Amino acid sequence: LPSLAVSVFNAIWLYLKDDISKFLFISSITAMVVFAASIILAFWAAIGLMRAVIAAGSSQPLDWKKLFSKISDLVWLIVWAALVVGLTVFGGNFLLVVFILIFAIWYNFIFYTVIFENAGGFGVFRASRALLAGRWRAMLWRSVAQGMILGVLSFILSLILTGLIKFLPLPPIVASLLVKFSPSLANAAILPLLAGSTLILYQSAKQNSIMQQSAPTN
């Protein structure tokens, strides 16, 4: 029955495809309706067949009409549960991304804590996290802004290098290789800016951390 119903939907869809495809919204809604109907009908048939198998295995009489008409509540319960599970999985993935961002910003200054604070072992993690205690959101936005600005600068510099290479009287093979390497050359050119700006962020975090530790308490 589900396969037959979906086949009928598909047949109607193919018959009206040329007319419906002119209206993108109607086409999308129709595809969603067919997709949702196929899922619901598949759940319906699966529940009914499993109950029929159980009844046959226990030698119980089968009333197919009653069997399929009394499982509507179970179908909607499974649909609702599947929706909740899907949202939970999506939320879990989103929370995982948020956790990765927090983890990255917490331990963003490990390199500098090793160099300037002589931290060793797991102390490098504690030292880096202590710098951002209570201020990780602000530092996250500063780091994102820094990355975006330097990324745009690298992209512009890469375009400039590519344009200059095309104007130079170079052999085609050499020009092609230089064009391919222009993004790497641009990244290498802004590397001092990246190190310097990150060092400035570290010094700011370090100064604020010292000021917070030395502030008198009431």
Helices and strands as residue ranges (DSSP letters): H 2-15, H 17-20, H 24-57, H 64-69, H 72-106, H 110-117, H 123-131, H 136-167, H 172-214
